[in-house]
Amino acid sequence: MAPFRIANVFALLFFTHVVLAATVTYNWDITWVSVNPDGEMVRPAVGINGKWPCPAIKANVGDRVVINVNNKLGNETTSIHFHGLYQQGSSSMDGPVGVTQCPIPPGGSFTYDFQITQPGTYWYHSHNAGQYPDGFRGPLIIHDPESPYRGQYDEELVLTLTDWYHDQMPTLLSHYLSAEKNPKGFEPVPYSNLLNEAQNIKLNIQPGKTYFVRVISMAAFSASTLQFDQHQMTIIEIDGVYTKKKTVDRIYVAAAQRYGVLIKAKPTASKNYAFISSFDLSMFNDPFVQTPQLNPNVTGYLVYNSYAPLPHELLIPEVKPFDDFTLTPLDEEPLLENPDKIITLNFEFTTRFGQNRAVFNNVTYVEQKVPTLYTALTTGRDAMNPLVYGVNSNPYVLDYNSVVEIRLNNLDGGGHPFHLHGHQFQVVARSNFQTDTPIAYNGDSSKFPRIPMRRDTVQVYENNYLVLRFRANNPGVFLFHCHIEFHVEAGLTATMIEAPLRLQQQQQIPAGHLATCKADGIPTAGNAAGNTRNHLDLTGANTAPPPNPSG
C-alpha cells in the first residue's frame, strides 16, 4: 500500500526555505511470498502486502513516519530496524528484538512512530533471529530540501546490492552455529548476486543528464565491488553523511554500507553500457553450501537506447578500490578530542555451548530476559550500573555528552563491517597491515586526521584494528555489532546504554510495546533477569544462547 501524507502538520524553517512537514503512514502486512530472483529456484521470502521486493520508505527531513505492522507470517516473529537513523528521542523505535522491543508474534500488530531528523540514504530490515536475508529488507530514502548538492543532478536512482541464498535462514543458522556440523565455523556462501533484488536489470538513462545514484548494500554477508563501464562515480554521501566530492572508478561496499554518487550520462544515445557488482571472493570458504554454479558477478545495464544491443559483461580489473578513510565530511566536523571513556573491544571466534560463537573480550552476546531498554527505564539510579543489564549483553554505560572512543581489535583472519546504532562515528584510525598475526591498537593518536571520515558502518580489516569516536548525546540503548548477519547471531554484539538517567526523564515504554511483550510472555521491568526488587541480583539472567534453531 502506498503511503499517505498529512501535510500542514507544522512548518519547519530551513534557512530561507519553509518546508511543510508531513506524517507519512505505511500500513504493512508482513507475509510470505514465493520468489525466484535469480531464476534458479522458487523459494519463500518475507514480503510486504503480498509483494516482494519490499517497497522503499520515502520521507523528507522533518517528517513523522508511522508504520503499522501486522505479522501475518504465521510461523515466525519479526521486527523492523531503520538502519542509520539516530532515533533521537525515540530509542524504543530502533527495532532490535531483546534490546528495544519484544518480537512481534504471528498474528500480532505493532506501530513504529518516529520523527525524521536527518537526510540521507538508509535502509530498513528485520532485526530478529537473523531474518532479514530471507527478504525482509528495503531502501529508506530521506530527501533533503536543503541538500548542499541540490541543483547538481537531474534525477535520483536507487541501486541495492544483495546476496541471495536458496536455503532459508533457520536452516543456514542451524548449520553455521553447530560446532559439530561446521567445526571450522565457515559462513554459508550465497548462491547468487543481485541488483535491486534481481539480475540483468536495466536503468534507463537520458543523454546529458546527471544522476544521483543511492547505492545500498542490503547483503547478509557479502561485500561487493561496484563499477560502471566508462562512467565514473563522484561520491557526495556515505551512510547519510555529505562528503566533499571524490571521483572514483569503483567502490567497495561492505554489508550495510551506503554511498551516494553522481554519474554523468554520455552526451549521445549511440550505445548502452554495462555495470557490475562483484563479490569479494576472499570472504567465501564454506564447503557446506556447494555452489559450483555461483557467478560472483551480476551485471546491470545503463540503457540509453532500447533499440541498441546490450553490451557484454563487464570485468573488474584487479585494482583495489579507493580507501573510504580518505573521504572528508562536507561539514568538516573536527576530531573529537580528549575522550572521556575508552572502550577496548578485542574480538574473535570460538566454540561454546556446542556452538560456533563470537566474543568481545571473551564474552559472547546473549539476549536477556528483559529487553535492555526496559531495564534502563525501570531500574532508577541502578541503571548507571552496567551489572543490571547482564554480563552477556556486553553492556557499556555512557555519560551524557561524553566523548567515547572504541578501540576495536580484530583477532580474526577475516574483515568485518561494524555498525553502531543511533550515531555516525568518526573513523580516526584504521590499520591495514598485511599480516597473519593480529595487530592491536597501541594508543598512538598522533596521526589521527584533523577532520575524520564519518559514517555508521565501517570495515575493519583482517588481523587489524579500528578506532572510532562519537559523542554520547542521544539518550537510549544502541547496539554496536558486526553486520554480517551470521556473526550477529553468533554473539558479536555489544550494548551502549547512553545517559540512562536522562533517558528515564525523557522517554517511557510505549503501550504498544507492553502489549506485544505481554503477548510474548516477556517481562518488561527490572534487571536483565526480571528482578524488580534487587537490581544487583542477576539470578536467572541468560548467560548461554538458546539451542541451535531447527533447520
C-alpha positions in Angstrom: 0.0 0.0 0.0 1.4 3.4 -0.9 1.9 5.8 2.0 -0.5 8.7 2.6 0.8 12.1 3.7 -0.9 14.6 6.0 0.5 18.0 5.2 0.3 21.2 7.1 1.1 19.5 10.4 3.7 22.0 11.2 6.2 24.2 9.4 10.0 23.9 9.7 12.1 26.9 8.8 15.3 25.8 7.0 17.4 28.8 6.3 15.4 30.8 3.8 13.1 28.0 2.8 9.9 27.0 4.5 9.2 23.2 4.2 5.9 21.7 5.3 6.4 18.6 7.4 4.1 15.7 6.9 3.0 12.5 8.5 3.9 9.6 6.2 2.0 6.5 7.1 2.5 2.9 5.8 0.2 0.0 6.6 2.1 -3.2 6.2 1.1 -6.9 6.3 4.2 -9.0 6.7 3.7 -12.1 4.6 5.4 -14.9 2.9 5.8 -14.5 -0.9 7.1 -17.1 -3.4 10.0 -15.6 -5.3 12.8 -16.6 -7.8 15.0 -13.6 -8.3 18.0 -15.4 -9.8 15.9 -17.7 -12.0 17.3 -20.8 -10.3 14.8 -21.8 -7.6 11.4 -20.7 -6.3 11.5 -20.2 -2.5 9.6 -18.3 0.2 10.7 -14.7 1.0 9.4 -12.3 3.6 7.4 -9.7 1.7 5.1 -6.8 2.4 1.4 -6.8 1.5 1.9 -9.9 -0.6 4.7 -8.4 -2.7 8.5 -8.7 -2.9 10.9 -6.9 -3.2 9.9 -4.9 -0.2 8.9 -1.3 -1.0 11.1 1.8 -0.2 10.2 4.1 2.7 10.5 7.7 1.5 10.2 10.8 3.6 11.6 14.3 3.9 13.7 15.7 6.8 11.2 16.8 9.5 8.5 14.3 8.5 6.9 12.0 11.0 6.9 8.3 9.8 4.3 5.9 11.1 4.4 2.2 10.1 1.6 0.0 11.2 2.8 -3.6 11.1 0.7 -6.8 11.1 2.7 -10.0 11.3 1.0 -12.5 9.1 3.9 -14.8 8.6 2.2 -17.5 10.7 5.4 -19.3 11.8 7.9 -16.5 12.6 8.2 -13.4 14.8 9.6 -10.2 13.4 10.6 -6.6 13.9 12.0 -3.7 11.9 15.2 -1.7 12.4 15.7 1.6 10.5 19.4 1.3 9.7 21.3 4.5 10.2 18.5 6.6 11.7 19.5 8.2 15.1 16.1 7.7 16.6 16.8 10.8 18.7 14.1 10.8 21.4 12.6 7.6 20.1 15.0 4.8 21.2 12.0 2.5 21.6 11.5 2.6 17.8 15.0 1.3 16.9 13.8 -2.2 16.3 16.3 -4.8 17.6 14.5 -7.6 19.4 15.6 -8.1 23.0 17.1 -4.6 23.1 14.4 -2.0 22.4 11.3 -4.2 21.9 9.9 -7.7 22.1 9.4 -9.7 18.9 6.1 -9.1 17.1 4.4 -12.5 17.3 2.5 -14.2 14.5 -0.9 -12.6 14.4 0.4 -9.6 16.3 0.4 -5.9 15.4 2.9 -3.2 16.2 3.4 0.5 15.3 6.6 2.3 14.7 6.3 6.1 15.1 9.2 8.4 14.9 10.4 11.8 13.6 12.9 12.2 10.8 15.8 14.5 11.8 18.5 13.6 9.2 18.8 13.4 5.4 20.4 10.6 3.5 20.5 7.1 2.1 19.5 4.4 4.6 17.6 1.1 4.6 15.3 -0.9 6.9 15.4 -4.6 7.8 14.2 -7.2 10.3 16.4 -7.2 13.4 15.1 -10.5 14.7 16.6 -14.0 14.7 18.7 -13.5 11.6 15.6 -13.0 9.5 16.4 -10.2 7.0 18.4 -12.3 4.5 15.1 -14.1 3.9 13.9 -10.9 2.1 12.7 -8.5 4.8 14.8 -5.5 3.7 14.3 -2.4 1.7 15.6 1.1 0.9 14.9 4.1 3.3 15.3 7.4 1.5 15.2 10.7 3.3 15.1 13.7 1.0 16.7 16.9 1.9 15.2 20.2 0.6 18.4 21.9 1.8 20.9 19.4 0.2 24.2 21.2 -0.5 24.2 19.3 -3.8 20.7 20.3 -4.9 20.6 21.5 -8.5 23.7 19.5 -9.4 21.7 16.4 -10.6 18.6 15.8 -12.7 17.2 12.6 -11.3 17.7 10.1 -8.5 18.1 6.3 -8.8 18.3 3.6 -6.1 20.6 0.7 -6.6 20.6 -2.1 -4.0 23.3 -4.8 -3.7 22.3 -8.1 -2.1 23.4 -11.7 -1.8 20.8 -14.4 -2.2 20.5 -17.8 -0.6 18.4 -20.7 -1.7 18.0 -22.1 1.8 16.2 -20.1 4.5 17.9 -18.6 7.5 16.8 -21.2 10.1 18.5 -23.9 8.1 21.6 -21.8 7.4 21.9 -20.7 11.0 21.4 -24.3 12.3 24.4 -25.4 10.3 26.5 -22.4 10.8 26.2 -22.3 14.6 26.7 -26.1 15.0 30.2 -26.9 16.1 29.6 -30.5 15.2 28.3 -29.9 11.7 30.5 -26.9 11.0 33.7 -27.4 13.1 35.6 -24.6 11.3 32.9 -22.1 11.7 32.6 -21.3 8.0 29.8 -18.9 6.9 27.4 -20.2 4.3 28.2 -19.0 0.8 25.3 -17.3 -1.1 24.0 -18.7 -4.4 23.6 -15.5 -6.3 24.5 -11.8 -6.5 21.5 -9.4 -7.0 21.0 -5.9 -8.1 17.7 -4.3 -7.0 16.8 -7.9 -5.8 17.1 -9.1 -9.4 19.6 -9.8 -12.2 20.2 -8.2 -15.6 18.4 -5.1 -14.5 18.1 -2.1 -16.8 18.4 1.6 -15.7 17.0 3.9 -18.3 19.4 6.8 -18.9 19.0 10.0 -20.9 22.0 11.6 -22.6 23.5 14.6 -20.9 21.7 14.2 -17.6 23.4 13.8 -14.2 22.0 11.1 -11.9 22.3 10.8 -8.1 22.5 7.1 -7.5 21.9 5.9 -4.0 23.9 2.7 -3.6 22.7 0.5 -0.7 24.2 -2.8 0.4 21.4 -4.9 2.0 23.6 -8.0 2.0 23.7 -10.6 4.7 27.3 -11.5 4.4 29.0 -10.5 1.1 30.9 -7.3 0.3 30.9 -6.2 -3.4 32.9 -4.0 -5.7 30.7 -1.8 -8.0 31.8 -0.4 -11.3 30.2 1.3 -14.3 31.7 0.9 -17.7 33.1 4.2 -19.0 31.2 6.2 -16.3 33.0 7.4 -13.2 31.2 7.9 -9.9 31.6 11.1 -7.8 30.9 10.4 -4.2 28.9 13.0 -2.3 27.5 11.0 0.5 28.3 8.0 2.7 25.9 6.5 5.2 23.9 9.7 5.3 27.0 12.0 5.7 27.6 14.6 3.0 31.2 14.5 1.8 33.4 16.6 -0.3 33.4 15.3 -3.9 35.6 12.4 -4.7 35.6 10.9 -8.2 36.4 7.2 -8.4 36.2 4.3 -10.9 34.9 1.7 -8.4 33.7 1.4 -4.8 33.9 -1.4 -2.3 30.7 -1.7 -0.4 30.6 -3.9 2.7 27.3 -5.2 4.1 25.0 -2.4 5.3 27.1 0.4 3.9 25.7 3.1 1.5 27.1 5.5 -1.0 25.5 8.5 -2.8 27.3 9.1 -6.1 26.8 11.4 -9.1 27.0 9.8 -12.5 27.2 12.0 -15.6 25.5 10.5 -18.6 27.2 10.4 -22.1 26.1 13.2 -24.5 24.6 10.8 -27.0 22.5 7.7 -27.1 24.6 5.8 -29.5 25.2 2.8 -27.3 24.4 1.1 -24.0 26.8 0.3 -21.1 27.2 -2.4 -18.6 27.8 -2.1 -14.9 28.8 -4.8 -12.5 28.7 -5.8 -8.8 31.3 -8.4 -8.0 31.5 -10.4 -4.7 34.7 -10.3 -2.7 35.6 -13.9 -3.1 38.2 -13.8 -0.3 35.3 -14.0 2.2 34.0 -17.3 0.9 35.4 -20.5 2.3 32.4 -22.7 3.3 32.0 -26.2 1.7 28.5 -26.6 3.2 26.7 -24.7 0.5 28.1 -26.2 -2.6 27.7 -23.6 -5.3 29.8 -24.5 -8.3 27.3 -22.6 -10.4 27.9 -19.4 -8.4 28.7 -16.4 -10.6 30.1 -13.9 -8.2 29.3 -11.2 -10.6 25.9 -9.7 -11.5 25.5 -7.3 -14.5 23.2 -4.5 -15.0 22.8 -2.1 -17.9 22.7 1.7 -18.4 20.2 1.8 -21.3 20.5 4.9 -23.4 18.9 3.3 -26.5 16.4 0.5 -26.2 17.0 -0.5 -29.8 20.7 -0.8 -29.4 22.2 -4.1 -28.3 23.2 -4.7 -24.7 26.9 -4.9 -24.1 28.9 -7.9 -22.9 29.5 -8.5 -19.2 32.0 -6.0 -17.7 35.1 -7.4 -15.9 36.6 -5.6 -12.9 40.3 -5.3 -13.1 42.5 -6.5 -10.2 42.8 -3.0 -8.8 41.9 -2.1 -5.2 39.1 0.4 -4.9 39.8 3.8 -3.2 40.1 3.9 0.6 36.9 5.4 2.2 39.1 6.6 5.1 40.3 9.4 2.8 36.8 10.9 2.4 36.1 14.3 4.1 32.7 15.2 5.6 31.4 18.4 3.9 30.6 19.9 7.3 34.3 19.5 8.3 33.4 18.4 11.8 36.7 18.4 13.7 38.2 15.5 15.5 36.5 14.8 18.8 39.5 15.2 21.2 40.2 14.0 24.8 37.8 11.1 25.0 36.0 10.7 28.3 35.5 7.0 28.0 37.7 4.4 26.2 36.2 1.1 25.3 38.6 -1.6 24.1 36.9 -4.5 22.3 39.0 -7.5 21.2 37.0 -9.9 19.2 37.5 -13.4 17.9 35.6 -16.6 17.2 35.5 -19.7 19.5 33.4 -22.7 20.4 31.0 -22.6 23.4 27.8 -24.4 24.4 28.3 -26.7 21.4 28.1 -23.7 19.1 30.3 -21.5 17.0 30.3 -18.3 18.9 31.9 -14.8 18.6 33.2 -13.0 21.6 34.1 -9.4 22.6 36.7 -9.6 25.4 35.9 -13.3 25.8 32.1 -12.6 26.3 29.5 -13.7 23.8 26.4 -11.6 23.5 23.2 -13.3 24.7 19.7 -11.7 24.6 18.4 -11.1 28.1 15.1 -11.9 29.7 14.1 -8.2 29.8 14.8 -6.0 26.8 17.8 -3.8 27.7 15.9 -0.5 27.1 13.2 -1.5 29.5 15.9 -2.3 32.2 17.4 1.2 31.6 13.9 2.7 32.0 12.8 0.8 35.1 15.8 0.4 37.5 16.1 4.0 38.7 19.6 5.1 39.6 20.8 1.5 39.3 20.6 2.0 35.6 24.0 3.6 35.8 25.5 0.2 36.9 26.3 -2.0 33.9 25.8 -5.1 36.1 22.0 -4.7 35.9 22.0 -5.3 32.2 23.6 -8.8 32.5 27.1 -9.7 31.7 26.2 -11.3 28.4 24.6 -8.2 27.0 28.2 -6.8 26.8 27.0 -3.5 28.4 28.7 -0.2 28.5 27.0 2.8 30.3 27.9 6.2 28.8 27.6 9.6 30.5 25.6 12.2 28.6 27.6 14.2 26.1 30.8 12.3 26.8 33.3 11.6 24.0 33.6 7.9 23.6 36.4 6.1 21.9 36.0 2.5 20.7 39.2 0.6 20.1 38.3 -2.4 18.0 41.0 -5.1 17.7 40.2 -7.8 15.1 41.9 -11.1 16.2 40.2 -12.9 13.3 41.6 -13.6 9.9 38.6 -12.0 8.1 37.3 -8.5 7.6 34.1 -7.3 9.3 31.7 -4.4 8.8 30.8 -2.8 12.1 27.7 -0.8 12.7 26.7 1.5 15.6 23.0 2.2 16.1 22.0 5.7 17.0 25.1 7.5 15.7 27.5 8.3 12.9 31.0 7.9 14.3 34.3 9.4 13.4 36.8 6.9 12.0 40.0 8.1 13.5 42.4 5.2 12.8 42.3 2.0 10.7 45.3 -0.2 10.2 45.8 -2.2 7.0 48.9 -4.3 7.7 49.4 -7.5 5.6 49.8 -9.9 8.4 48.6 -13.3 9.7 49.3 -12.2 13.3 46.7 -9.8 14.8 48.0 -6.3 15.5 46.2 -4.4 18.2 46.0 -0.6 18.5 48.9 0.8 20.6 47.3 4.0 21.8 49.2 6.3 19.4 46.8 9.2 18.4 49.5 11.4 16.7 48.3 10.5 13.2 44.6 11.0 13.8 43.1 13.1 11.0 42.1 16.7 11.8 38.7 16.1 10.1 37.9 12.4 10.2 35.7 10.5 7.9 32.3 9.8 9.4 29.7 7.1 8.8 27.7 4.5 10.7 29.1 1.2 9.2 32.8 0.7 8.6 35.1 -2.2 7.6 37.8 -3.4 10.0 40.4 -5.4 8.1 41.6 -8.9 9.0 44.0 -9.1 11.9 43.9 -5.3 12.1 42.4 -2.6 14.3 39.9 0.3 14.1 39.5 3.3 16.3 36.2 5.2 16.4 34.9 8.2 18.3 31.4 9.6 18.9 29.6 11.9 21.3 27.1 10.3 23.5 24.4 12.9 23.0 21.5 10.5 22.2 19.9 9.0 25.4 18.9 5.5 24.6 20.1 1.9 24.2 22.1 1.2 21.0 23.9 -1.8 19.7 27.4 -2.0 18.3 27.8 -5.1 16.2 29.3 -6.8 13.2 26.8 -6.5 10.3 27.5 -10.0 8.9 24.2 -11.5 10.0 25.7 -14.9 10.9 28.0 -13.1 13.3 25.2 -11.2 14.9 23.5 -14.5 15.7 26.8 -15.8 16.9 27.1 -13.0 19.5 29.4 -10.4 18.0 27.5 -7.6 19.7 27.9 -5.0 22.5 25.4 -2.7 24.0 25.8 1.0 24.6 23.4 2.3 27.3 23.5 6.1 26.8 22.7 8.5 29.6 20.1 6.2 31.2 19.0 8.7 33.9 18.3 11.4 31.3 16.6 8.7 29.3 14.2 8.0 32.2 13.2 11.6 32.3 12.6 11.9 28.5 11.1 8.6 27.4 8.9 5.7 28.5 7.9 2.3 27.3 5.0 2.8 24.7 1.8 1.0 25.4 2.1 -1.0 22.2 5.4 -2.4 23.3 3.9 -3.5 26.6 1.1 -5.2 24.8 3.5 -7.1 22.5 5.6 -8.2 25.4 2.6 -9.4 27.3 1.5 -11.5 24.3 5.0 -13.0 24.2 5.1 -13.6 27.9 8.3 -11.4 28.3 8.8 -9.3 31.4 9.2 -5.5 30.9 10.7 -4.3 34.2 13.7 -4.9 36.4 17.2 -6.0 35.7 18.3 -8.4 32.9 16.8 -11.4 34.9 13.5 -9.6 35.5 14.3 -8.9 39.2 12.5 -5.7 40.2 13.4 -5.8 43.9 17.1 -6.3 44.0 18.6 -5.0 40.7 22.0 -6.4 41.5 20.7 -9.9 41.9 21.1 -11.4 38.4 20.0 -14.9 39.4 18.3 -16.4 36.4 19.8 -14.0 33.8 20.6 -15.5 30.4 24.2 -16.5 30.2 24.0 -19.1 27.4 22.4 -18.8 24.0 19.4 -20.9 23.1 19.8 -24.2 21.3 20.5 -24.0 17.6 17.5 -23.1 15.5 16.0 -26.1 13.8 16.5 -26.1 10.0 
